[in-house]
Amino acid sequence: MGRSARILGLLRPYSLLFAVNMVTTVVASVLDGATFVLLIPVLRTLFGLQALPATGGSVVETVLGKVLGPFFAAGNTVGAVGSVAIILLVTLVVKNAALYAAAMSSVAIEEGVVRDLRVRLFRHLQTLPLGFFQRTRGGQLLARVVFDTDQVKTAVTAALASFLRNVSLIVVYLAILLGLSWRLTLIALVLAPVLVVIIRPVVARVRRRSRAQADDRGELTSLVSEMVASVKLVRAYVAEEFEVARFRRLADLYRTRVFGTQAASTLTSPISEIFAGVVLVLLLLFGISQLRPEVFIAFIVVALRLMSPVKAVAQYPTIMAGAVAAADRVFEVLDLPPDEGDAPGALPATFRDRIEYRGVSFSYDGGPPVLQEVSFDACRGQVVAIVGPSGAGKTTLLDLLPRFYEPTAGAILIDGVPISRFQRASLRGLMGIVSQETILLNDTVLANIAYGRGDFTLAQVEAAAGVANAHDFISQLPHGYDTLLGERGTRLSGGERQRIAIARALLRDPPILILDEATSALDMESERLVQEAMDRLMAHRTTFVIAHRLATVQHASLILVVAEGRLVERGTHSTLYASGGLYRRLYDMQFRT
């Protein structure tokens, strides 16, 4: 399916409203032409002639004679002209009512299309693999969801409010001109294809530049997003002028792109207007000797009126070029294969006794292996600690359990069933995840703890916060549980954010916990409070802990030591320490420090 056809395919849910738009547009166009035709009897009367010729008139005059003949039959020319004036006024009122209906239906359709496309794109983003978000700048995604989808509206507007209306006007005006003089109209029609040939290279240039402009806009958005997220880093390193210089370079590049695109796009208007002027001069030269004065005046008025829709239609390809470039960026994401779907016959996930890793290996996008043939078992109620140097693959090992990624070899099983056979949503519903980098939304404390669910009561949220050592500091916030936390929860300390995350996990009461270095960045008092909360959270649950501070995992049921993607040691603290291997070296290094 072509790009333009794919864009217009977005109109399908609005077929009925589109039909209404077409009818009202055509009615308005016909009535618009009728207002000019009604000038002929008025002009003949002003010239002192018979209002409607008895013989020898054009097709249009013949039709007028049949329609308006009864008004002039009585011989009262002044009264007849008054009646025509009333008809003209009524025609104008009905025409503008139809134009208003067409405009409003067009707005309803185009805004509906943009809403549908944004929701569809946002929903599709939820199904893409995590790797896509790691290699795609957030500002580019924001530009596609917000700006590029809005640009698609331009195509819909061009198709409805502009293109459809102007084409119908051209058809009506051409019908009138043919009715007045087919010879003169033929001159204009023969020359029309020349305009298309002239404008085609301009359209191609606009399409190329529009895509580059959209990419540059995404880069601008990305830079602003990064600056907002790292404003403390910018100020700490006195890099304000450096960031301004980066932004200025991108802004200058974007300005250049926009200028080039507009220069090419705007060129179609003067080209088409000059061309129409040439055609009009030819009509004047050939027509003044062939038509009666009043008919010639009506012909010229309609021909002049025809210039505006012709110019608009001539600009249509350039308008579509920009919209198609934006749509390409949207469809580029929509066409990416989803990764979050469930296989046919996927089962609801349950957990009773055991989680097994069997020869699990993993690499990102075909790169070097991050994990190599890792195998271990975790029984229900155990605390399994995963330790090792930075970059050993600890986080990746646990990211495979909720199926954020799929193993490239081997399998993970729960109670003997490969997790690939489970529904993703139900599998993740078994787990509570607390990481070092706590994600909080710019929403209330209540909404952050109850995130993703609307069925928890305030009492349940308060109870979870109490167990997480969070209730006391939440109660001291300006509006308690209704306090807005700000962007990324910046109003809270690191320990407070962690306790909110623990409360969030506690509220769901999951049987499996994943704690990813949840205390590594905290001071001693915050760590004590968070560790107390985590001890309560871990009670009677199967827990996987990625530990930075080895003192926190001395009592783990099983400690796994990972190095360079391989499981090199396993056992309890006492057995591993006694063996004198990597675990003991890491432990002694920390305590010497």
Buried (B, 14 or more C-beta within 10 A) or exposed (E): EEBBEBBBEBBEEBEEBBEBBBBBBBBBBBBBBBBBBBBBBBBBBEEEBEBBBEEEBBBBBBEBBEBBEEBBEEEEBEEBBEBBEEBBEEBBEBBEBBBEBBBBBBBBBBEBBBEBBBEBBEEBBEEBBEEBEEEBBBBBBBBBBEBBBBBBBBBBBBBBBBBBBBBBBBBBBBBBBBBBBEEBBEBBEEBEEEBEEBBEEBBBBBBBBBBBBBBBBBBBBBBBBBBEEBEEEBEEEEBEEEBEEBBEEBBEBBEBBBEBBBEBBBBBBEBBBEBBEEBBEBBEEBBEEEBBEBBBBBBBEBBBBBBBBBBBBBBBBBBBBBBBBBBBBBBEBBEBEEBBEBEEEBEEBEBEEBBBBBEBBBBBEEEEBBBBBBEBEBEBBBBBBBBBEEEBBBBBBBBBBBBBBEBBBBBBBBEEBEBBBBBBEBBBBBBBBBBBEBEBBEBBBBBBBBBEEEEBEEEBBBBBBBBBBBBEBBEEBEEBBEBBBEEBBEBBBBBBBBBBBBBBBBBBEBBBBBBBBBBEBBEEEBBBBBBBBBEBBBEEBBBBBBBBBBEBBBEBBBBBBBBBBBBBBBBBBEEBBEEEBBBBEBBEEEEEE
